[in-house]
Amino acid sequence: MTRYTVGAAVVVAAIGLAGVGRAAAQDEDELRAITARVHGTFQDASGGLGVVSGDMTIARFEVVNGSVVAIGRIAGAMADSSGEVLGKVDQELALAVSNVASTCNQLRMDLAATDAVVLDVPVHFDKEVAGFDSRDGATPKARPVLCAVAHILRRAPAADAVIRALNDVVTALAAATP
């Protein structure tokens, strides 16, 4: 196994163990949010390739330097190339958004690759996909705002209209969380 594969396996195992209690709790209180899996790499102290892996829950959307950006919290772990877990990750991350698509049931968007500092280490995060599907633990409040986003996107709107619509989804999902 390569150093990267061992490190990734350790991070995945650590996140899986950390998420067991959370997953059991969410069976009754299913969190409804726009989410993405995030993966990043960095050069560790030994010159190997370390990994960061976690889940991102998007809290809001903004325009930064003329681009629509998703701002959310990542929760996961960081491990070096030998597989040693360097720490838990719980911090805000901003990723540029493109290719937003919505129907009355689903929302999907591409999140651009980016560089960020995690636990005082420069990390390169890969391009990811974020989304929400109202059919998974459907909430009646999500459907109207997803339909509204779909309608707005068909009209090729300005960035501020997209941001308002996407933030409406975040608000509706937060209000629907028990």
Residue, then its C-alpha position, 0 to 999 in steps of 0.5 A: m500500500t502506498r503512503y497516501t492509501v494508508g493515510a486515506a484509509v486511516v482518515v476514513a476509519a477515524i471519520g467513520l468511528a467519529g460519525v457512528g454516534r452522530a449517524a445514530a442520533q440523526d436517525e430521529d433528527e435527520l439534518r437537512a442541509i446542502t452537503a458535500r464530501v471534501h478531500g484535500t492533500f498536503q505535504d507532511a513533515s516527512g515530505g509525504l502526501g497527507v490527507v484531509s477528509g470530511d463532510m461540509t455543511i453549507a451555511r450560506f452563499e456570498v459573492v466574493n471577487g465576482s464569483v458565487v461562493a459556498i461557505g460552510r463548515i467542514a468536519g473531519a480529520m487530517a492524517d499524515s502520510s504514515g497514517e497518523v491522525l494529526g487532529k480533528v478538523d472543524q473549520e469554515l471553508a469557502l469554495a467557488v460554486s459553478n454549474v448550479a442545477s435544481t429541480c423541485n426535488q434536487l439541488r446540485m452544484d460543483l464546488a471548485a478546487t481551492d487551497a486553504v490552511v487547515l490546522d496551520v498546514p496549507v491544504h489543496f482541496d479537490k473539486e467536489v459536488a454538493g447537493f440536497d435531495s428532498r426525497d431523502g427524509a423529505t421536508p415539505k418546506a424544501r420543495p417550494v424553495l427548490c422549485a423557485v431556484a429551478h425557476i430562477l436558474r432557467r432565466a439565467p439570473a445575475a449572481d445576486a439572484v442566485i445567492r438569494a435563492l440558494n440562501d433561501v434553500v439553506t434557510a428553509l432546510a435549517a427551519a425544517t431540521p427538528 
